[in-house]
Amino acid sequence: LPSTSATPLCRPRTSAPPASSSRSWSPSPSPGATPRGIQGDGYVVTHEQVEAFEREGFVHIREVLNEAEMSEVEEPMRRFLSGEVRPEGNDLCDMSGATDREPDAFTVFNAMLPRRYLPAMRGNIFERRAASIAKQLQRGKNMVIDYDQLLAKRPHSPDSVFAWHQDLAYWPPLAPDPATCTCWLAIDHSTVANGCMRFLPGSNAEPKLRVHTPVNLSGAREGGGEGGGGSH
Protein backbone atom coordinates (compact mmCIF):
# COMPACT_ATOMS: atom_id res chain seq x y z
CA LEU A 1 0.00 0.00 0.00
CA PRO A 2 1.17 3.56 -0.50
CA SER A 3 2.10 5.60 2.53
CA THR A 4 -0.94 7.81 3.03
CA SER A 5 -1.83 10.68 5.29
CA ALA A 6 -4.63 13.13 5.87
CA THR A 7 -4.14 16.66 7.09
CA PRO A 8 -6.67 19.26 8.21
CA LEU A 9 -5.31 22.70 9.02
CA CYS A 10 -7.18 24.62 11.70
CA ARG A 11 -7.17 28.38 12.16
CA PRO A 12 -9.13 30.54 14.58
CA ARG A 13 -12.56 31.87 13.67
CA THR A 14 -12.47 35.58 12.91
CA SER A 15 -14.98 36.15 15.69
CA ALA A 16 -13.07 34.09 18.24
CA PRO A 17 -12.85 35.60 21.70
CA PRO A 18 -9.41 36.14 23.25
CA ALA A 19 -7.80 32.95 24.48
CA SER A 20 -7.84 32.25 28.18
CA SER A 21 -4.57 32.63 30.03
CA SER A 22 -2.42 29.56 30.59
CA ARG A 23 -2.98 29.92 34.34
CA SER A 24 -6.76 29.61 34.19
CA TRP A 25 -7.34 27.36 31.17
CA SER A 26 -7.24 23.59 31.50
CA PRO A 27 -7.43 20.96 28.75
CA SER A 28 -9.36 18.59 31.01
CA PRO A 29 -13.15 18.87 30.47
CA SER A 30 -13.99 18.61 34.14
CA PRO A 31 -12.43 17.75 37.49
CA GLY A 32 -11.91 14.03 37.90
CA ALA A 33 -12.12 13.29 34.17
CA THR A 34 -9.64 11.00 32.46
CA PRO A 35 -6.48 13.14 32.14
CA ARG A 36 -5.82 12.29 28.49
CA GLY A 37 -7.10 10.42 25.45
CA ILE A 38 -10.39 9.88 23.63
CA GLN A 39 -13.47 11.43 25.20
CA GLY A 40 -16.45 10.93 22.88
CA ASP A 41 -15.89 13.06 19.78
CA GLY A 42 -13.06 14.89 21.51
CA TYR A 43 -9.57 14.09 22.69
CA VAL A 44 -8.10 15.39 25.93
CA VAL A 45 -4.46 16.45 25.70
CA THR A 46 -2.21 17.04 28.69
CA HIS A 47 -0.56 20.25 29.85
CA GLU A 48 2.77 18.64 28.98
CA GLN A 49 1.64 18.11 25.40
CA VAL A 50 0.45 21.72 25.10
CA GLU A 51 3.78 22.96 26.44
CA ALA A 52 5.73 20.67 24.09
CA PHE A 53 3.74 22.03 21.12
CA GLU A 54 4.54 25.60 22.11
CA ARG A 55 8.20 24.86 22.79
CA GLU A 56 9.11 22.50 19.94
CA GLY A 57 6.53 23.49 17.32
CA PHE A 58 5.03 20.00 17.15
CA VAL A 59 3.80 17.23 19.42
CA HIS A 60 3.21 13.52 18.78
CA ILE A 61 -0.26 12.59 20.08
CA ARG A 62 -0.93 8.86 20.02
CA GLU A 63 -4.11 6.82 19.53
CA VAL A 64 -6.34 9.64 18.36
CA LEU A 65 -8.52 7.11 16.48
CA ASN A 66 -9.22 3.48 17.24
CA GLU A 67 -9.18 0.74 14.60
CA ALA A 68 -12.92 0.92 13.92
CA GLU A 69 -12.79 4.69 13.47
CA MET A 70 -9.88 4.47 11.04
CA SER A 71 -12.12 2.83 8.42
CA GLU A 72 -14.31 5.98 8.35
CA VAL A 73 -11.22 7.95 7.31
CA GLU A 74 -9.43 5.38 5.16
CA GLU A 75 -12.27 4.29 2.86
CA PRO A 76 -12.87 7.76 1.33
CA MET A 77 -9.11 8.18 0.80
CA ARG A 78 -9.01 5.04 -1.33
CA ARG A 79 -11.71 6.52 -3.58
CA PHE A 80 -9.28 9.30 -4.47
CA LEU A 81 -6.36 6.93 -5.02
CA SER A 82 -8.45 4.65 -7.24
CA GLY A 83 -9.55 7.58 -9.41
CA GLU A 84 -13.21 7.30 -8.48
CA VAL A 85 -12.99 10.86 -7.14
CA ARG A 86 -10.63 13.27 -8.92
CA PRO A 87 -9.94 16.84 -7.79
CA GLU A 88 -9.81 19.48 -10.53
CA GLY A 89 -6.87 21.46 -11.87
CA ASN A 90 -4.06 22.20 -9.46
CA ASP A 91 -5.94 20.54 -6.62
CA LEU A 92 -4.44 17.26 -7.88
CA CYS A 93 -0.71 17.01 -8.61
CA ASP A 94 2.44 14.94 -8.20
CA MET A 95 4.41 16.56 -5.37
CA SER A 96 7.60 14.85 -6.55
CA GLY A 97 7.83 17.68 -9.08
CA ALA A 98 7.20 15.55 -12.17
CA THR A 99 4.73 17.04 -14.66
CA ASP A 100 4.55 14.30 -17.31
CA ARG A 101 2.66 11.59 -15.39
CA GLU A 102 -0.95 10.52 -15.19
CA PRO A 103 -2.41 10.40 -11.66
CA ASP A 104 -2.12 6.60 -11.53
CA ALA A 105 1.65 7.00 -11.89
CA PHE A 106 2.17 9.83 -9.38
CA THR A 107 4.88 9.01 -6.87
CA VAL A 108 3.67 11.62 -4.38
CA PHE A 109 -0.09 11.76 -4.93
CA ASN A 110 -1.35 15.09 -3.59
CA ALA A 111 -5.08 15.84 -3.42
CA MET A 112 -5.95 19.26 -2.04
CA LEU A 113 -9.30 19.94 -0.39
CA PRO A 114 -10.64 16.37 -0.60
CA ARG A 115 -13.62 17.31 1.58
CA ARG A 116 -14.70 19.72 -1.17
CA TYR A 117 -14.78 16.93 -3.75
CA LEU A 118 -16.26 14.30 -1.45
CA PRO A 119 -18.66 16.11 0.91
CA ALA A 120 -19.34 12.92 2.87
CA MET A 121 -15.91 13.41 4.44
CA ARG A 122 -16.97 16.62 6.16
CA GLY A 123 -17.35 16.33 9.89
CA ASN A 124 -15.87 12.83 10.07
CA ILE A 125 -14.42 11.55 13.34
CA PHE A 126 -10.90 12.72 12.48
CA GLU A 127 -12.12 16.26 11.82
CA ARG A 128 -13.99 16.29 15.11
CA ARG A 129 -11.03 14.99 17.12
CA ALA A 130 -8.61 17.29 15.31
CA ALA A 131 -10.80 20.29 16.13
CA SER A 132 -10.77 19.30 19.79
CA ILE A 133 -6.99 18.90 19.81
CA ALA A 134 -6.35 22.16 17.93
CA LYS A 135 -8.45 24.18 20.35
CA GLN A 136 -6.52 22.78 23.31
CA LEU A 137 -3.10 23.28 21.72
CA GLN A 138 -4.08 26.91 21.08
CA ARG A 139 -5.22 27.27 24.70
CA GLY A 140 -8.93 27.60 24.16
CA LYS A 141 -9.12 29.62 20.94
CA ASN A 142 -12.20 28.84 18.86
CA MET A 143 -10.55 27.09 15.90
CA VAL A 144 -12.15 26.27 12.54
CA ILE A 145 -10.92 24.06 9.70
CA ASP A 146 -9.14 25.98 6.94
CA TYR A 147 -8.22 23.26 4.46
CA ASP A 148 -7.51 19.54 4.21
CA GLN A 149 -5.10 17.49 2.13
CA LEU A 150 -4.40 13.88 1.17
CA LEU A 151 -0.87 12.66 0.42
CA ALA A 152 0.15 9.18 -0.73
CA LYS A 153 3.76 8.17 -1.45
CA ARG A 154 4.35 5.31 -3.91
CA PRO A 155 6.52 2.57 -2.33
CA HIS A 156 10.12 2.09 -3.49
CA SER A 157 10.09 5.22 -5.68
CA PRO A 158 13.35 7.20 -5.56
CA ASP A 159 11.58 10.51 -6.12
CA SER A 160 8.74 10.02 -3.63
CA VAL A 161 10.52 12.44 -1.32
CA PHE A 162 9.35 15.65 0.30
CA ALA A 163 12.10 18.24 0.64
CA TRP A 164 12.50 19.90 4.03
CA HIS A 165 10.19 22.89 4.13
CA GLN A 166 8.13 25.22 6.28
CA ASP A 167 4.40 25.19 5.58
CA LEU A 168 4.15 28.92 6.23
CA ALA A 169 6.24 29.57 3.10
CA TYR A 170 3.30 28.35 0.98
CA TRP A 171 0.44 30.06 2.80
CA PRO A 172 -1.12 33.43 1.97
CA PRO A 173 -0.13 36.37 4.19
CA LEU A 174 -1.24 35.88 7.78
CA ALA A 175 -1.42 37.99 10.91
CA PRO A 176 1.93 38.63 12.64
CA ASP A 177 1.19 35.96 15.23
CA PRO A 178 -1.18 33.47 13.57
CA ALA A 179 -2.83 30.72 15.59
CA THR A 180 -2.62 27.63 13.40
CA CYS A 181 -2.45 23.91 14.02
CA THR A 182 -1.87 21.25 11.36
CA CYS A 183 -3.11 17.82 12.46
CA TRP A 184 -1.32 15.09 10.49
CA LEU A 185 -2.70 11.55 10.59
CA ALA A 186 -0.70 8.59 9.28
CA ILE A 187 -3.17 6.16 7.74
CA ASP A 188 -0.46 3.52 7.23
CA HIS A 189 2.33 2.74 9.68
CA SER A 190 4.80 5.63 9.59
CA THR A 191 8.41 4.60 10.18
CA VAL A 192 11.90 5.88 9.44
CA ALA A 193 12.24 3.12 6.83
CA ASN A 194 9.16 4.10 4.81
CA GLY A 195 9.47 7.87 5.17
CA CYS A 196 7.87 9.19 8.35
CA MET A 197 7.21 12.81 9.19
CA ARG A 198 10.26 14.62 10.58
CA PHE A 199 10.66 17.99 12.32
CA LEU A 200 13.35 20.40 13.44
CA PRO A 201 12.44 21.01 17.10
CA GLY A 202 12.22 24.68 18.00
CA SER A 203 12.39 25.98 14.41
CA ASN A 204 8.91 27.43 14.98
CA ALA A 205 10.52 30.13 17.13
CA GLU A 206 12.88 31.37 14.42
CA PRO A 207 12.06 34.98 13.47
CA LYS A 208 12.26 34.44 9.69
CA LEU A 209 11.44 31.70 7.23
CA ARG A 210 14.43 29.80 5.90
CA VAL A 211 15.41 29.89 2.23
CA HIS A 212 13.57 27.13 0.37
CA THR A 213 15.04 25.02 -2.42
CA PRO A 214 12.78 24.70 -5.46
CA VAL A 215 11.79 21.40 -7.04
CA ASN A 216 13.02 20.81 -10.58
CA LEU A 217 10.38 19.91 -13.16
CA SER A 218 12.26 16.67 -13.77
CA GLY A 219 11.49 15.63 -10.23
CA ALA A 220 15.08 15.90 -9.03
CA ARG A 221 15.82 18.16 -6.08
CA GLU A 222 18.24 21.01 -6.53
CA GLY A 223 21.07 20.87 -4.08
CA GLY A 224 20.86 17.09 -3.80
CA GLY A 225 18.76 14.79 -1.68
CA GLU A 226 16.33 16.24 0.80
CA GLY A 227 18.41 19.23 1.75
CA GLY A 228 17.53 22.76 0.92
CA GLY A 229 16.10 24.51 3.90
CA GLY A 230 13.11 24.92 6.06
CA SER A 231 11.51 22.57 8.49
CA HIS A 232 8.31 20.66 8.75
VENVEN-V471712 format. One record per residue. N is the residue number from 1. PHI is phi in radians with two decimals (999 if undefined). PSI is psi in degrees with one decimal (NA if undefined). NEAR is the number of other ideal C-beta (glycine too) atoms within 12 Angstrom. Layout:
BEGIN
n: (N;N)
phi: (PHI;PHI)
psi: (PSI;PSI)
near: (NEAR;NEAR)
END
This chain:
BEGIN
n: (1;2;3;4;5;6;7;8;9;10;11;12;13;14;15;16;17;18;19;20;21;22;23;24;25;26;27;28;29;30;31;32;33;34;35;36;37;38;39;40;41;42;43;44;45;46;47;48;49;50;51;52;53;54;55;56;57;58;59;60;61;62;63;64;65;66;67;68;69;70;71;72;73;74;75;76;77;78;79;80;81;82;83;84;85;86;87;88;89;90;91;92;93;94;95;96;97;98;99;100;101;102;103;104;105;106;107;108;109;110;111;112;113;114;115;116;117;118;119;120;121;122;123;124;125;126;127;128;129;130;131;132;133;134;135;136;137;138;139;140;141;142;143;144;145;146;147;148;149;150;151;152;153;154;155;156;157;158;159;160;161;162;163;164;165;166;167;168;169;170;171;172;173;174;175;176;177;178;179;180;181;182;183;184;185;186;187;188;189;190;191;192;193;194;195;196;197;198;199;200;201;202;203;204;205;206;207;208;209;210;211;212;213;214;215;216;217;218;219;220;221;222;223;224;225;226;227;228;229;230;231;232)
phi: (999;-1.21;-1.38;-2.12;-2.63;-2.25;-2.39;-1.67;-1.79;-1.89;-2.29;-1.25;-1.14;-1.14;-1.75;-1.15;-1.29;-1.01;-1.19;-1.21;-1.25;-1.15;-1.35;-1.81;-1.56;-2.33;-1.25;-1.28;-1.19;-2.87;-1.00;1.50;-1.29;-0.97;-1.20;-2.79;1.80;-1.11;-2.37;1.10;-1.41;-1.81;-2.53;-1.60;-1.64;-1.68;-1.05;-1.09;-1.22;-1.07;-1.15;-1.12;-1.07;-1.22;-1.38;-1.67;1.62;-2.75;-2.67;-1.62;-1.89;-1.61;0.93;-1.31;-2.19;-1.61;-1.06;-1.13;-1.24;-1.06;-1.11;-1.13;-1.57;-1.25;-1.04;-1.08;-1.06;-1.15;-1.18;-1.29;-1.14;-1.38;1.61;-1.09;-2.09;-2.25;-1.09;-1.73;0.95;-1.28;-1.28;-2.31;-2.73;-1.75;-1.27;-1.22;1.83;-1.24;-2.12;-1.97;-2.03;-1.38;-0.92;-1.13;-1.86;-0.98;-1.65;-2.23;-1.24;-2.16;-1.97;-1.52;0.95;-1.03;-1.19;-1.27;-1.55;-2.36;-0.98;-1.09;-1.31;-1.15;1.31;-1.19;-1.09;-1.17;-1.06;-1.18;-1.19;-1.10;-1.10;-1.11;-1.16;-1.05;-1.08;-1.25;-1.15;-1.72;0.94;1.64;-1.16;-1.43;-1.51;-2.40;-1.18;-1.80;-2.76;-2.29;-2.72;-2.09;-2.19;-2.43;-1.76;-1.24;-1.09;1.03;-1.88;-1.00;-1.75;-1.48;-2.23;-1.65;-1.20;-1.00;-2.80;-2.00;-0.98;-1.05;-1.18;-1.96;-1.66;-1.19;-0.96;-2.10;-1.07;-0.97;-2.27;-1.24;-1.74;-2.30;-2.71;-1.61;-1.83;-1.80;-2.01;-1.48;-1.40;-1.77;-1.03;-1.91;-2.28;-1.05;-1.15;-1.81;1.69;-1.33;-1.20;-2.26;-2.38;-1.84;-0.98;1.50;-1.17;-1.13;-1.60;-1.18;-1.23;-2.29;-1.19;-1.37;-1.23;-1.80;-1.54;-1.27;-1.70;-1.20;-1.12;-1.27;1.75;-1.43;-1.62;-1.14;1.52;1.55;1.03;-1.71;-1.19;2.33;2.07;1.44;-2.52;-2.53)
psi: (148.9;157.0;117.9;152.4;156.4;137.7;108.7;137.3;127.8;138.7;162.0;148.7;147.9;-22.1;16.3;139.1;162.6;145.1;148.9;156.6;157.1;-20.3;-30.9;-18.5;141.7;136.5;-19.2;135.4;-30.1;156.3;136.1;-3.1;162.2;129.6;-17.9;161.0;-172.2;131.0;90.5;-127.0;-7.5;-179.4;124.7;118.7;164.1;164.0;-37.2;-37.7;-39.6;-45.2;-37.8;-40.6;-43.4;-35.9;-48.2;-21.4;-3.4;164.0;138.7;111.3;119.4;155.0;50.8;-31.4;147.9;176.6;-41.2;-38.4;-27.3;-33.8;-31.5;-30.0;-40.8;-40.7;-47.1;-35.1;-39.2;-26.4;-31.1;-45.2;-31.5;-13.8;-0.4;-37.3;126.6;116.3;160.4;150.7;-133.5;-4.0;-6.5;123.0;170.3;108.6;-1.5;-18.1;-12.3;143.3;4.1;23.5;149.8;156.2;-34.9;-18.0;1.7;139.6;-25.0;87.6;118.9;113.4;114.3;144.5;48.5;-30.2;-19.7;-38.0;-17.1;82.5;-22.8;-17.5;-20.6;133.3;17.5;174.5;-33.2;-42.6;-41.2;-43.3;-40.4;-38.6;-40.3;-44.3;-44.8;-42.3;-39.2;-41.5;-25.4;21.9;49.3;-1.2;146.4;92.3;152.8;148.3;136.6;-50.5;165.5;165.0;144.4;129.5;137.2;124.0;127.5;131.4;145.4;32.1;118.6;-29.3;11.7;62.3;133.5;125.8;153.6;137.4;167.8;125.2;-36.1;-23.6;-17.0;5.2;157.9;165.9;135.9;173.5;158.8;-32.3;72.9;144.8;103.6;159.2;111.3;122.8;109.4;124.7;122.6;117.6;-34.8;167.7;130.8;112.9;167.9;-38.5;-36.3;7.9;62.5;169.0;137.3;153.3;158.9;101.2;132.4;-7.0;-16.4;-20.5;-3.1;139.2;-23.5;153.9;147.4;161.5;132.1;139.5;127.9;163.0;128.9;150.8;-23.7;-13.4;-12.4;149.6;129.5;143.1;-9.0;135.5;-141.5;1.8;177.1;-14.7;160.8;174.3;158.2;NA)
near: (16;30;32;37;36;45;35;39;32;34;27;30;18;13;9;20;11;15;22;18;10;16;9;10;20;21;34;21;21;12;8;7;16;18;19;24;25;24;22;15;21;27;37;30;40;23;22;18;26;30;17;21;32;24;17;21;24;26;29;23;32;18;16;36;30;17;10;11;24;25;17;24;39;30;22;32;39;25;21;38;33;17;17;16;27;24;27;14;12;13;22;31;27;32;34;32;27;29;17;12;24;15;25;17;19;33;31;36;38;36;43;29;29;40;32;23;26;25;13;17;31;20;18;31;30;40;37;29;36;37;35;32;40;43;35;40;40;35;29;24;28;22;32;24;31;31;27;39;37;45;39;37;34;30;17;13;24;18;29;32;29;32;34;27;30;27;31;25;23;20;18;12;9;18;13;7;12;22;30;29;37;38;42;34;37;32;32;25;15;21;12;9;10;22;30;19;26;22;24;20;19;15;25;29;13;16;9;13;19;22;17;24;24;18;27;18;16;16;25;21;29;20;18;12;15;24;17;26;24;29;29;30)
END
